[in-house]
Amino acid sequence: MPQSSAFHDVVEFAKSYLRSDEEKLSKLYFHNECHTFHPVKGVLSVALKLAIIDGMSYTDEAYERIGLAAALHDIGNIVERQEHEQISIDVSRNKLIQLGYDRQMIEAIACCIYSTAIDYSDGLVRRTVGSREAKIVSDADLSNPGFLDVTNFAAESIKIWLEMDEFGIEDFSTTGVALTKTFFNQIGDYYTGTARHLFSERRQKNLAGLEKAVEQLLNKANYSEQTLIQILSELDKTLS
């Protein structure tokens, strides 16, 4: 984890910003603090681990940029669920300027955040990713099918389905397991060799076993949404 006081200020700012609208936060089953800041599977944790394995040093400026982008990439969800990445960039830019980060670093962080945006414009799922840092942040953001066991991947999948229902998102012609499989098949493999080595094989196995794992969770919850949400929360705690 970067050790500068400014970095830690940004992390606390991002957490506080996500908590600024409790009603909307309660509907963010997936894009919440856990998604970004969970100590094991959170995007921040995974991105920094990928950076080190990929050959970066804890003291590299690029390492801090990756951490900052990962911490800030989803805060815009608390304002608007759709196209939240641009909101995350705009809000982040103001905070980073306030903390004294230079323009070049801020723009590099913005590019990393933008790399997590999904383009559905032609009916397919795509991302626009440029720099090495952006590739690492993007890989971390979509790491859960390859990083987690199949039960926890199923739990994360259910969270995104619940969230899409809450916000009336209908970008896909499919739902449930078919939606998740379509998404990951169209988005393609991970961008970095490190992520492909660590996650690709497990991702394929987890996608194959997803339907059965989802059914097991639903049965465990007796098809009660309230019970299911409690089970998902407990699974988050088992990974802490």
C-alpha positions as CSV (number, residue, x, y, z in Angstrom):
1,M,0.0,0.0,0.0
2,P,1.4,3.5,-0.9
3,Q,2.5,5.2,2.3
4,S,2.1,8.9,1.5
5,S,-0.3,10.8,3.7
6,A,-2.1,12.1,0.6
7,F,-2.8,8.6,-0.6
8,H,-4.4,7.7,2.7
9,D,-6.4,10.9,2.6
10,V,-7.7,9.9,-0.8
11,V,-8.8,6.4,0.4
12,E,-10.7,8.0,3.3
13,F,-12.2,10.5,1.0
14,A,-13.4,7.8,-1.4
15,K,-15.0,5.8,1.5
16,S,-16.7,8.9,2.9
17,Y,-18.0,9.9,-0.5
18,L,-19.5,6.5,-1.1
19,R,-21.3,6.8,2.3
20,S,-22.7,10.2,1.5
21,D,-26.1,8.9,0.3
22,E,-27.2,6.0,2.5
23,E,-30.3,5.4,0.6
24,K,-28.5,5.0,-2.7
25,L,-25.7,3.0,-1.1
26,S,-28.2,0.5,0.2
27,K,-29.1,-0.3,-3.4
28,L,-25.5,-0.7,-4.5
29,Y,-25.2,-4.4,-3.7
30,F,-22.0,-4.7,-5.9
31,H,-20.5,-1.3,-6.5
32,N,-20.0,-0.5,-2.8
33,E,-17.1,-0.2,-0.3
34,C,-16.6,-4.0,-0.3
35,H,-16.0,-4.0,-4.1
36,T,-13.2,-1.5,-3.8
37,F,-11.9,-1.7,-0.3
38,H,-12.3,-5.4,0.8
39,P,-8.9,-6.3,2.2
40,V,-8.7,-9.5,0.1
41,K,-10.9,-9.2,-3.1
42,G,-11.3,-5.4,-3.3
43,V,-10.1,-3.7,-6.5
44,L,-7.6,-1.7,-4.5
45,S,-6.0,-4.7,-2.9
46,V,-5.9,-6.8,-6.1
47,A,-4.6,-3.9,-8.3
48,L,-1.7,-3.2,-6.0
49,K,-0.8,-6.9,-5.8
50,L,-1.0,-7.2,-9.6
51,A,1.3,-4.2,-9.8
52,I,4.0,-5.7,-7.6
53,I,3.8,-9.1,-9.3
54,D,4.0,-7.3,-12.6
55,G,7.4,-5.9,-11.5
56,M,6.6,-2.5,-10.0
57,S,8.2,-1.3,-6.8
58,Y,6.3,0.0,-3.7
59,T,8.1,3.3,-4.3
60,D,7.2,3.7,-8.0
61,E,5.0,6.7,-8.8
62,A,3.1,4.3,-11.1
63,Y,2.3,2.1,-8.1
64,E,0.7,5.0,-6.3
65,R,-1.2,6.0,-9.5
66,I,-2.7,2.5,-9.7
67,G,-3.7,2.7,-6.0
68,L,-5.3,6.1,-6.4
69,A,-7.3,5.1,-9.5
70,A,-8.4,1.9,-7.9
71,A,-9.6,3.7,-4.8
72,L,-11.5,6.3,-6.7
73,H,-12.8,4.4,-9.8
74,D,-16.4,3.7,-8.6
75,I,-17.2,6.7,-6.3
76,G,-19.4,8.2,-9.0
77,N,-22.0,5.4,-8.5
78,I,-23.3,7.3,-5.5
79,V,-24.3,10.1,-7.8
80,E,-25.4,8.2,-10.9
81,R,-25.2,4.4,-11.5
82,Q,-25.0,4.6,-15.3
83,E,-21.9,6.2,-16.8
84,H,-20.5,6.7,-13.3
85,E,-16.9,6.6,-14.5
86,Q,-16.9,10.2,-15.8
87,I,-18.4,11.4,-12.5
88,S,-15.7,9.5,-10.6
89,I,-13.1,11.2,-12.8
90,D,-14.6,14.7,-12.2
91,V,-15.0,14.3,-8.5
92,S,-11.5,12.8,-8.1
93,R,-9.8,15.5,-10.1
94,N,-11.0,18.2,-7.7
95,K,-9.8,16.2,-4.7
96,L,-6.5,15.4,-6.2
97,I,-5.8,19.0,-7.1
98,Q,-6.7,20.0,-3.5
99,L,-4.1,17.5,-2.3
100,G,-1.4,18.9,-4.5
101,Y,-1.1,16.2,-7.2
102,D,0.3,17.5,-10.5
103,R,-1.7,17.6,-13.7
104,Q,0.2,14.8,-15.4
105,M,-0.5,12.4,-12.5
106,I,-4.1,13.4,-12.3
107,E,-4.7,12.8,-16.0
108,A,-3.0,9.4,-15.8
109,I,-5.3,8.5,-12.9
110,A,-8.3,9.6,-15.0
111,C,-7.2,7.4,-17.8
112,C,-7.0,4.4,-15.4
113,I,-10.5,5.2,-14.1
114,Y,-11.9,5.5,-17.6
115,S,-10.4,2.0,-18.4
116,T,-13.0,0.5,-16.2
117,A,-15.9,1.9,-18.3
118,I,-17.9,-0.6,-20.3
119,D,-18.9,0.3,-23.9
120,Y,-22.2,-1.3,-25.0
121,S,-22.8,1.0,-28.0
122,D,-22.9,-1.7,-30.7
123,G,-24.5,-4.5,-28.6
124,L,-21.1,-5.9,-27.6
125,V,-19.2,-5.5,-24.3
126,R,-15.9,-3.6,-24.7
127,R,-13.4,-1.6,-22.7
128,T,-11.0,1.1,-23.9
129,V,-7.6,0.5,-22.2
130,G,-4.3,2.1,-23.0
131,S,-1.4,2.3,-20.5
132,R,0.1,-0.5,-18.4
133,E,-1.4,1.1,-15.3
134,A,-4.8,1.2,-16.9
135,K,-4.6,-2.5,-17.9
136,I,-3.7,-3.4,-14.3
137,V,-6.7,-1.4,-12.8
138,S,-9.1,-2.9,-15.4
139,D,-7.9,-6.4,-14.7
140,A,-8.3,-5.9,-11.0
141,D,-11.8,-4.5,-11.5
142,L,-12.9,-7.7,-13.3
143,S,-10.7,-10.1,-11.3
144,N,-13.5,-11.8,-9.2
145,P,-14.3,-14.7,-11.6
146,G,-10.7,-15.7,-11.7
147,F,-9.6,-14.7,-8.2
148,L,-12.4,-16.2,-6.2
149,D,-13.7,-19.7,-5.7
150,V,-16.9,-20.5,-7.5
151,T,-19.2,-19.9,-4.5
152,N,-17.9,-16.4,-4.0
153,F,-17.9,-15.7,-7.7
154,A,-21.6,-16.7,-7.7
155,A,-22.2,-14.4,-4.8
156,E,-20.6,-11.5,-6.7
157,S,-22.7,-12.3,-9.7
158,I,-25.9,-12.3,-7.7
159,K,-24.9,-8.9,-6.2
160,I,-24.6,-7.3,-9.7
161,W,-28.0,-8.8,-10.8
162,L,-29.7,-7.4,-7.7
163,E,-28.1,-4.0,-8.3
164,M,-29.2,-4.0,-11.9
165,D,-32.7,-4.7,-10.9
166,E,-32.7,-1.9,-8.3
167,F,-31.5,0.7,-10.9
168,G,-33.6,-0.7,-13.8
169,I,-30.5,-1.4,-16.0
170,E,-31.3,-3.2,-19.2
171,D,-28.2,-3.1,-21.3
172,F,-28.3,-6.8,-21.9
173,S,-30.8,-9.0,-23.7
174,T,-30.1,-11.8,-21.2
175,T,-30.3,-12.1,-17.4
176,G,-28.8,-14.1,-14.6
177,V,-26.2,-16.7,-15.4
178,A,-26.5,-16.2,-19.1
179,L,-25.8,-12.4,-18.7
180,T,-22.7,-13.1,-16.7
181,K,-21.3,-15.6,-19.2
182,T,-22.1,-13.3,-22.1
183,F,-20.4,-10.4,-20.4
184,F,-17.1,-12.2,-19.6
185,N,-17.0,-14.0,-23.0
186,Q,-17.4,-10.8,-24.9
187,I,-15.1,-8.7,-22.7
188,G,-12.3,-11.1,-23.5
189,D,-9.2,-12.2,-21.5
190,Y,-7.3,-10.1,-19.1
191,Y,-5.0,-7.4,-20.5
192,T,-1.8,-8.2,-18.5
193,G,0.2,-11.4,-18.6
194,T,0.2,-11.4,-14.8
195,A,-3.6,-11.4,-14.6
196,R,-3.9,-14.0,-17.4
197,H,-1.5,-16.3,-15.5
198,L,-3.2,-15.9,-12.2
199,F,-6.9,-15.7,-13.2
200,S,-7.7,-17.0,-16.7
201,E,-7.9,-20.7,-16.1
202,R,-9.9,-20.4,-12.9
203,R,-12.3,-17.9,-14.6
204,Q,-13.2,-20.5,-17.2
205,K,-13.8,-23.1,-14.6
206,N,-15.9,-20.7,-12.5
207,L,-18.0,-19.7,-15.5
208,A,-18.7,-23.3,-16.2
209,G,-19.7,-24.0,-12.6
210,L,-21.6,-20.7,-12.1
211,E,-25.2,-22.0,-12.6
212,K,-24.8,-24.8,-10.1
213,A,-23.2,-22.5,-7.5
214,V,-25.9,-19.9,-7.9
215,E,-28.6,-22.5,-7.5
216,Q,-26.9,-23.7,-4.3
217,L,-26.9,-20.2,-2.8
218,L,-30.6,-19.7,-3.8
219,N,-31.5,-23.0,-2.2
220,K,-29.6,-22.1,1.0
221,A,-31.6,-18.9,1.2
222,N,-34.9,-20.7,0.5
223,Y,-35.3,-18.3,-2.4
224,S,-35.8,-15.4,0.1
225,E,-34.1,-12.2,-1.1
226,Q,-33.6,-10.9,2.4
227,T,-32.0,-14.2,3.5
228,L,-29.9,-14.3,0.4
229,I,-28.5,-10.8,1.0
230,Q,-27.5,-11.9,4.6
231,I,-25.7,-14.9,3.2
232,L,-23.8,-12.8,0.7
233,S,-22.7,-10.4,3.5
234,E,-21.5,-13.4,5.5
235,L,-19.5,-14.7,2.6
236,D,-17.7,-11.3,2.4
237,K,-16.7,-11.7,6.0
238,T,-15.2,-15.2,5.5
239,L,-12.7,-13.7,3.1
240,S,-11.5,-11.0,5.5
